[in-house]
Amino acid sequence: MKKSEAIKKLLEYDKRSRCVFTNSDLAKIFHQDNDRTLRAGIKRLQEDGLLIRMINGVYLFNLAQSKGSDTLEQIAKTIRRGEYNYISLESALSDFGVISQIPVDRLTVMTTGRSGEFKTPLGTIEFTHTKRDPMDIIENTSLVGRPLRLATKQTAYRDLKRVGRNTHLVSKDGLYEN
């Protein structure tokens, strides 16, 4: 694949607000069936500064105009694609202003997938597994114009207690204010 063709195709996806890709996404975009050829192409794009490796198998298009404050969420959504994921725990409680500390470079996500922690150049994504039913997740979260759903205050607090996290930083008064 030529560099100019790769940029053109990646810019097309950027126009649709897509700047995070997996290896399989890139294989489809560049019509590469050969794994070795794909890896070599990705390596060249990385060396040229067009792709930045976030974690193994997940890349960010560096020239994307759609990069922004929610890029870490896009990465989280890509890592656990096909699972129910939502912002909860300290990240959600911080968004609601009911926790005294603001996680600057950490995103806490509940997922129906596996738990795990991923350090990326943009920050750390912490996935915590939940056995909650998908309908329960949908009913207790909301779409807020971001890549991931956001837990309600009470759901985030319930998740925090359920996974055994420290709750002493939570403002109990703020939990029940509207």
C-alpha positions, 0 to 999 in steps of 0.5 A, a space after each residue: 500500500 502506498 502512503 498517499 493511498 493509506 492517508 486518503 483512506 484514513 482521512 475518509 474514516 476521520 471524516 466519519 469521526 473514526 480515528 481508532 483502529 484494530 489490526 482487523 479494521 486496518 486489514 479491511 480498510 487496506 484490503 490486506 489478507 496477508 498478515 505479514 504484508 499488513 504488519 509491514 504496512 502498519 509498521 511503515 505507517 507508524 515509522 512515518 508518524 501516521 499511526 500511533 500504537 495505543 496498545 498491542 493491536 490498536 492504533 490511533 490515526 495521528 493526523 485525525 481531526 476527530 481526535 479530542 477529549 473523548 479519544 481515550 473512550 474511543 480506544 476503550 470502546 475499540 478494546 472491548 468491542 462487542 461488549 457492553 461498556 460504560 463509564 462508572 466508578 471514579 470517572 463517572 462520580 468525578 463527572 458528576 462532581 460527587 468525588 473530591 479527586 478528579 482522575 486526570 489520566 485514568 478512565 474507569 469503565 465497567 464491562 461485560 468483558 474481561 477486567 484489565 488495565 491498559 496503559 496507553 500514551 493518552 492515559 490508563 483505561 481500567 476495565 472492571 467486569 460486571 455480571 449485570 444484565 444488558 437491560 439493567 446496564 441500559 436502564 441505569 446508564 445514558 448516552 451523553 454524546 460521548 463514545 461510551 454510555 455514562 452510569 447514573 450517580 447511584 449506579 456508579 456509587 453502587 458499582 464502586 461499593 460492589 467492587 470494593 473500592 474506597 468510598 470515603 472520597 464520595 460526597 454523600 450529599 452530592 449523590 442525592 442532589 439533582 
